[in-house]
């Protein structure tokens, strides 16, 4: 699964088109590595896209279709209204005055 996000719908379509073009130039890319990098290495904004595919060719076709505004099975897009992350704090008791 490839997950992408952007601040606006037009930016998300542009990003998906960029990924489709990259996959057209680099069809032998390891899709597992591509998905991991996109999921772990990018910020998560409110406009989100999830694409499920088995090969680079399938990802390319689905991403290009989404960028063109076509509905495709295995492609889900939506908007998350509240993107505030919960703050986490750790308290280590018993350490005295240090």
C-alpha positions as CSV (number, residue, x, y, z in Angstrom):
1,X,0.0,0.0,0.0
2,X,1.3,3.4,-1.0
3,X,0.1,6.3,1.2
4,X,0.5,9.9,0.0
5,X,-0.7,13.1,1.5
6,X,-0.7,16.8,0.7
7,X,-2.2,20.1,1.9
8,X,-4.6,20.5,-1.0
9,X,-6.4,18.3,-3.5
10,X,-4.6,19.7,-6.4
11,X,-1.3,19.1,-4.7
12,X,-2.2,15.5,-4.0
13,X,-3.1,15.0,-7.7
14,X,0.2,16.6,-8.7
15,X,2.1,14.4,-6.2
16,X,0.4,11.2,-7.5
17,X,1.2,12.2,-11.1
18,X,4.8,12.7,-10.1
19,X,5.0,9.2,-8.6
20,X,3.3,7.8,-11.8
21,X,5.9,9.5,-13.9
22,X,8.7,8.2,-11.7
23,X,7.4,4.7,-12.0
24,X,7.2,5.1,-15.8
25,X,10.9,6.0,-15.9
26,X,12.0,3.5,-13.2
27,X,9.7,0.4,-13.8
28,X,12.0,-1.9,-12.0
29,X,11.9,-0.1,-8.7
30,X,11.2,-2.2,-5.6
31,X,7.6,-1.2,-4.8
32,X,8.0,-2.3,-1.2
33,X,10.9,0.1,-0.7
34,X,9.0,2.9,-2.5
35,X,5.9,2.4,-0.3
36,X,8.0,2.2,2.9
37,X,9.9,5.4,2.1
38,X,6.7,7.3,1.2
39,X,4.9,6.1,4.3
40,X,7.8,6.7,6.8
41,X,9.7,9.5,5.2
42,X,7.0,12.0,4.4
43,X,4.8,14.3,6.5
44,X,1.1,13.4,6.8
45,X,-1.2,16.2,5.7
46,X,-5.0,16.5,5.6
47,X,-5.6,15.4,2.0
48,X,-4.7,11.7,1.8
49,X,-4.5,9.0,-0.8
50,X,-4.0,5.2,-0.4
51,X,-3.2,3.0,-3.4
52,X,-3.2,-0.8,-3.2
53,X,-1.3,-2.6,-6.0
54,X,1.1,-5.5,-6.6
55,X,3.5,-4.1,-9.1
56,X,5.1,-0.9,-10.2
57,X,3.0,-1.0,-13.4
58,X,-0.3,-1.3,-11.4
59,X,0.8,1.6,-9.1
60,X,1.7,3.7,-12.1
61,X,-1.7,3.1,-13.8
62,X,-3.7,3.7,-10.6
63,X,-1.8,6.9,-9.7
64,X,-2.1,8.3,-13.2
65,X,-5.9,7.6,-13.2
66,X,-6.3,9.3,-9.8
67,X,-4.3,12.3,-11.1
68,X,-6.7,12.5,-14.1
69,X,-9.7,12.5,-11.8
70,X,-10.9,8.9,-12.6
71,X,-12.3,6.5,-10.0
72,X,-10.2,3.3,-9.8
73,X,-10.7,0.2,-7.6
74,X,-7.9,0.0,-5.0
75,X,-7.5,3.8,-4.7
76,X,-9.0,5.6,-1.7
77,X,-8.8,9.3,-1.2
78,X,-10.2,11.5,1.5
79,X,-9.7,14.5,3.8
80,X,-8.8,14.3,7.5
81,X,-10.3,17.2,9.3
82,X,-8.3,17.1,12.5
83,X,-4.6,16.4,12.0
84,X,-3.4,17.4,15.4
85,X,-1.3,14.8,17.0
86,X,-1.6,13.9,20.7
87,X,1.3,15.0,22.8
88,X,3.1,12.3,24.7
89,X,5.0,12.9,27.9
90,X,7.0,10.5,30.0
91,X,7.3,10.7,33.7
92,X,10.1,8.8,35.5
93,X,9.3,8.9,39.2
94,X,11.7,7.9,42.0
95,X,14.8,9.8,40.9
96,X,14.8,12.3,43.7
97,X,16.0,15.8,43.1
98,X,18.2,15.1,40.1
